[in-house]
Structure formats: C-alpha cells, structure tokens
Amino acid sequence: MEVIEPCILPEGITSRFVDDVNGMCVHILEAGEADRPLLLLLHGFPELAFSWRKVMTELAAVGYRVVAPDQRGFGRTTGFTADYDAPLEPYGMLNLSRDALALVRALGYEKVAGIFGHDFGASVAAYCALIRPDVFARVAVMSGPFNGPPAFSFDTDGHVPTSAEEVDIVADLAALPRPRKHYHHYYCTRAANGDMQHCPQGVHDFLRGYFHGKSADWAGNDPHRLAAWRAADIAVMPTYYIMERDATMAETAATYMPSSEEIAACDWLTVDELGFYAGEFLRTGFQGGLNWYRGRLDAELTNGLRLYSGRTIDVPAVFISGEKDWGVYQRPGAIEAMREHACSDMRGVHLVQGAGHWVQQEQSAAVCELFQKFLGDG
C-alpha cells in the first residue's frame, strides 16, 4: 500500500505508515514536529484519518504533534481481517482501545496531551481515557455522547433489583404503522456492505447523499431530546438513523442527494475531497467499519466491558458536536448521563452553529478554537 499523494493533502500534512501496532501496519496522517506533545485524532464511520485534514495544521501551529490514523478496518491500514465471518473480538472496544495505546507507544510517547474522537472514534477515545488516564491526559468526545461503561446491578444482595423493562426495539420499530429499523441493526447484516459498495448510484454519490443528509446543509435536520428508548419516540429521527424497514442504506442516502447547486456550494467537502473518500471505500469496501457496529452489539464483547462498571472518566473532558447533529440525542438520556455521571471533570458541552454530524469538517475553525481553549484550560 502506498502513501497518499501530497497533492491530495493540505500543506503541512504528511502520510506514512507505522509498523507493529497491535499486529497492524497503521497508516497515519501527521502534522507538527516529532518532539512536541502528541494529540491523537480518531475518526468515525464512514470516515478516515482524512476527516481531520481541516484541523491538523492549526493544532500543529500551536505546538503539537498531531497524528490521525486510519483505524482498524479502514483505509490504508493493513494487518486485519475484515470479512463478515471473521472473529469480532478485534473489533471490540477493548481491542480498538489497545490499537490506540499501541500506536502511542510505537510513536515513542508515554503520555498523550489529548485524545479526540469523532463518531465511533469518540467511543474509543472515551474508553482510552477511562482505562488509561495515566496515558491519555485529556479527552474530547465528539458527536456521540459517552454515558459510561455497561454496569452490573448495584446493591442486590438481599434486595429485589429494580430495573427498567427491556425494550425489544427491533420488534417495536417493525410493528410501527410505518415499519422501521435502526441503522445499527442494519449495519450488522451480511448484506449491508454489498448494498453500499455496489450500490446503483455508485460509491461517490452514495457518500455524497450520506454526508449531505447528516450535515447542517440538509434543512430537515432539527435535532432535539427524545423522551425514551421507545419506537414511537425514536422514529421521529431521520431515516439515516431510523430507516424504512425495507430500504438499504444506499437507497436511504439517495433520498438525501443534494442538487448540483448545493454540491457546488459545499466548501467543507469538495468534489475532489469526496472523490478521495469514494476511491478508498470503493477499494476496501465498508465491512471493516461495519464490524465495529457488530462488535458493539455483540453480547460477549459488551459483557467484557462490565469490568469497568461504575468507573468514570476522571481526566478533563469536553463534548463537541454540531447543533444540527441528531447523534447528540439518538440514545435518549446519554448526553445527560455523560454530563452528570460518566465524566467527573467535564469542562464543557459545545454544540457548534452551522454544523451537523461532520463537525470538524463543516466548521473546522470553530472546532480548532474549542480544541485550543480546552487544551489550555488548566
């Protein structure tokens, strides 16, 4: 695998590989001098290290070495198996966190000034800070709130435990008058990768519709708190989260396809930038990233995280998202739990104006300003 051609990247960002990282050869984007404090930036789905291109040089300019990897299953990183039938343990949150720690060690650092994660990368960043606060000194959780690790029931000795009735959200969504399904469950199906990689409109237009629909550019995004984890409540979210029962994600994304005028006006994701994403996912497919969702819903991997039941993130933390991002509210109560319980040193919750889900791409200057303030906050 080759590095990314310099003409594709902003000036000051380089592409290279780091060998022997938890069994992988990891492709990274890098900015800043090697002797500076390290910032580690973790992308989500369907993204790449490339999604941090608009903030890396700004952070390097204020004194940091900034590294963004293509995470396990994505981009130009190699050394993993991304088949649907491959074991899921490598895609569990503990191993994804080991990936981040192994990269830090390979780069020659004992401590990281900050780990910033967006979307699914936010979960990895949060667990890194929770499990190894001696290494990860600060954490920025972006777009997906972290409400703590799965917990064991508390004070049950001699008492009848009280617990909320478990909701079969799959069945409840399917039973709605307009039958629906949750995108997490769709992403766990064998068909999902082929539906997207070989979709009728092509990967380029699939990603354009997907990125547009979840951005502030789509006028239909009006996120707000949801009452409960019930089908009738969560079904108000757009179809890119709560899909039509019989639709693929490619068919869903096609309904969000912007006009030619909107595409021309999209300065946060130009035709060339989208072309890079499309070329990478056309080559690799989406299964590596989809395995993250399968790992999240795997009962055995989830139970393994109960080792950290009751543990909080105690390093300084910040939450950053776009004001038009439904990801803030997609799990009712998560953002409140993050603020009140999961993070003991929460420095702020920021919803950036003019941004949807892709906040560091849509409003990079505002995000850089928030990052710098957070890094300088005591």
Secondary structure, DSSP 4 states (H G I P E B T S, - for coil): -PPPPGGGSPTT-EEEEEEEETTEEEEEEEES-TTSPEEEEE--TT--GGGGTTTHHHHHHTT-EEEEE--TTSTT-BSS---TTS-SGGGSHHHHHHHHHHHHHHTT-S-BSEEEEETHHHHHHHHHHHH-TTTB--EEEESS----S-----S-TTSPPP-PPPP-HHHHHHTSSS-EEEHHHHHTSTTHHHHHHT-TTHHHHHHHHHHHHTSTTSTT------S-SSHHHHTTS-TTTEEETT--HHHHHHTTPPPHHHHHH-TTS-HHHHHHHHHHHHHH-SHHHHHHHHHHT-HHHHHHGGGGTT--B-S-EEEEEETT-GGGTSSTTHHHHIIIIIBTTEEEEEEETT--S-HHHHTHHHHHHHHHHHHT--
